[in-house]
Amino acid sequence: MVKEKPGVLPGLLFGLGFGGFVDGIVLREILQWHHMISGAQSSETLTGLELNVVADGFFHVVTWLLVMAGSIMTLVS
């Protein structure tokens, strides 16, 4: 029985997901250097900060989905 070589896509999804985790957790939450849309919407007002935090939340959901997709693809292959 010949084992197939694992594809590149699961590794790419893991890399994007975990890179997003590091960016989201370290740069956005711990150091508070920037937000997802801070270039387009200022975070100096309460409304702007709320909008930036919501956008950061959606960013975290996407990174989580990338890691889950990479995990499933790895387990299936």
C-alpha positions as CSV (number, residue, x, y, z in Angstrom):
1,M,0.0,0.0,0.0
2,V,1.5,3.3,-1.1
3,K,1.0,6.2,1.3
4,E,0.1,9.5,-0.4
5,K,2.2,12.5,0.3
6,P,0.2,15.1,2.4
7,G,-1.0,18.1,0.4
8,V,0.2,21.6,0.9
9,L,-3.2,23.1,1.5
10,P,-3.7,21.9,5.1
11,G,-0.3,23.4,6.1
12,L,-1.2,26.6,4.4
13,L,-4.5,26.8,6.3
14,F,-2.7,26.0,9.6
15,G,-0.1,28.7,8.9
16,L,-2.6,31.4,8.0
17,G,-4.8,30.4,11.0
18,F,-2.0,30.4,13.6
19,G,-0.4,33.5,12.1
20,G,-3.8,35.2,12.5
21,F,-4.0,33.9,16.1
22,V,-0.6,35.4,17.0
23,D,-1.6,38.7,15.3
24,G,-5.0,38.8,16.9
25,I,-4.0,37.8,20.4
26,V,-0.5,39.5,20.7
27,L,-0.8,42.6,18.6
28,R,-4.5,43.4,18.9
29,E,-5.4,42.3,22.4
30,I,-2.3,42.3,24.5
31,L,-0.2,45.1,23.0
32,Q,-3.3,46.9,21.5
33,W,-1.1,48.2,18.6
34,H,-3.8,48.2,16.0
35,H,-7.3,46.9,15.2
36,M,-8.6,45.3,12.0
37,I,-10.0,48.4,10.5
38,S,-8.2,51.1,12.4
39,G,-6.9,52.6,9.2
40,A,-10.4,53.2,7.9
41,Q,-12.3,53.9,11.2
42,S,-10.6,55.7,14.1
43,S,-10.7,53.9,17.4
44,E,-10.4,57.1,19.4
45,T,-14.2,57.4,19.7
46,L,-16.4,54.9,21.5
47,T,-18.3,54.1,18.4
48,G,-15.1,53.7,16.4
49,L,-13.6,51.4,19.0
50,E,-16.8,49.3,19.1
51,L,-16.7,48.9,15.4
52,N,-13.0,48.0,15.4
53,V,-13.5,45.4,18.2
54,V,-16.4,43.8,16.2
55,A,-14.2,43.6,13.1
56,D,-11.4,42.0,15.3
57,G,-14.0,39.4,16.5
58,F,-14.8,38.5,12.9
59,F,-11.1,38.2,12.2
60,H,-10.7,35.8,15.1
61,V,-13.7,33.7,13.7
62,V,-12.0,33.5,10.3
63,T,-8.6,32.4,11.8
64,W,-10.4,29.8,13.9
65,L,-12.2,28.4,10.8
66,L,-8.9,28.3,8.9
67,V,-7.3,26.2,11.7
68,M,-10.4,23.9,11.8
69,A,-10.3,23.4,8.1
70,G,-6.6,22.6,8.2
71,S,-7.2,20.1,11.0
72,I,-10.1,18.4,9.2
73,M,-8.1,18.1,6.0
74,T,-5.1,16.7,7.9
75,L,-7.3,14.1,9.6
76,V,-9.1,13.1,6.4
77,S,-5.9,12.6,4.4
